[in-house]
Amino acid sequence: MTAPRLTLIQCLAAYVVVLVVMGALDGLWLGWLASAFYKQELGPLMTDSVHVVPAALYYLLYPAAIVYLALMPASTFGAALRRSAVLGLTAFGVYDLTNLATLRGYSATMTVVDMAWGSFASALGGAAAFHFIVGRGRRLKVSAPR
């Protein structure tokens, strides 16, 4: 099965879905579920408040990477899920493994947990976008001109 050709509107809609899902998941994870874990693991490395510009840049760029690298080439829901998970593992792995290699006090536990989280959250974001945008388009017989 070949990957569906996504229209610009579908790509933008998928981007919004990934942005909303990842933002909501990270809000729950960082703000509530794992907040104490991050404070314990990162200690003095953490700032007192979030630096808004770098955080906004991440949340604007990363969903675009998921759409382009994971969803556009995916031909099935399972492929979108796997590609998004691998992208998350890789992206978070670059960050976490670099920190583990270069920062004093950055733990292996932090590295493993954050990489697992990145893979999980990316997989959910990509899978949700594929399901609601690409899958819905197929069911409605919406396709890009060839």
N, C-alpha and C positions, 0 to 999 in steps of 0.2 A: 504494500500500500504506500502510495506516495504522500508526502506531506501536503496538506491543503495550502493553497495560496491565500494568504490573508490579505484582505483589503486594508487600506490605511485606517479606516474606521474601526475595523476589527482589531488592528494592532493597538490603536489608541485605547479602545475599550479594554483590551487585555491588560494594557499598562495600568489603567485605572484600577482594575480588579486586583492585580498584583500589589499595587501601591497600598490599597485599602487593607487587603488581607495581611500583608507584611507589617504595615503600620499598626494594625490592631493586635497582631500576635506579639510584636516587639513591645508594644505598650503594656500588654499583660505580663509578658516575660520579664522585662527589665524593671517595670514599675511595681510589680506585685509578686509574681511567682518566684523569681530568682534574685530579687533585689538584695536580700541579705547575703546570698551566696556571692554575688559580685562584690559587695562591700567587704566581705571576709577575705575573698581571694585577691582583690586588687588593692585593698587598704589605701595607703597613701598615694597610689598611682591615680586614683579617681579625683576628678575635680569636684568642687562643691556644687556646681550647677552645669548643666549640659551646654556646650558651645553650639548654638543654634545653626550657624552657617555650615560647618562641616556635617552636622547631623542631617540638615536639609539636603545638602548635596548628595549624601549617601542615599537617602530615601527617594531622591529624584532619579539618580543614575542606576541604582541596582535593579529596580523593576524593568527598566529598559533593557538591561543585560539579560534578564530572564526571558523577556519577550523575544529578543533577537536571537539569543544563543540556545534557548531551550524550547520555546514554543513554536517559533517559525519553522524549524526543521522537523518537529514532531508530527508523526502521522497518526498516533493514537493517544488516548488518555494515558495509558501506561508509559508510553515513550515520553510524554510531557512530564509526568511525575518523576521518572528516572532522570531525565535530563536536568530538570530543575533541582533535584536532590544533589546530583553530581556537581552542578554549578555552585550550589550552596556550600557543599563540602570543600570545593576547591577555593572559592572566594574567602570563606571564613578560615580555611586552612592556611592560606597565604598570610592573612593577618595574624592568626594565633601562633602559627609555627615561627613566623618572624619575631613576634614578641617573645616567645619561649627562647629563641636563640639569642636575643639581644638585650632583654630587660631583666634586671635583677628582680626576683620576687614574683615573676610571672610563672605560675605553676603548670605542671602537666595536667593536673585536674581541671584547671581553668581551660586549658587548650582543648581537651577532649570534650568537655561539656559544651563549650562555645561552638566547636565544630559540629557537634551533633545537633545543637540548636539551629545553626545556620542551614544545615542540610534539611532538617525537618521543616523549618519555616519556609524555606525556598520551595521545597516540594509542595507544601500546601498552597502557597501563593500561585505557583505555576499550574498546579492541578486545577485549582479553582478557576483560574483564567481560561484554561483550555476547556473545561467543562461548560462554563457559562457563556463563553464567547465562541470558541471554535466548534465545540460540540453542538451548541444551539444553532449555529449557522448551518451546520450540516443537516440538522433535523428540519430546518426551515428552507432547505435547498438554496441557501445564499452562498454564492461563490464569486470569486473575482473573475473578471474577463480574462480569457487566455490569449 
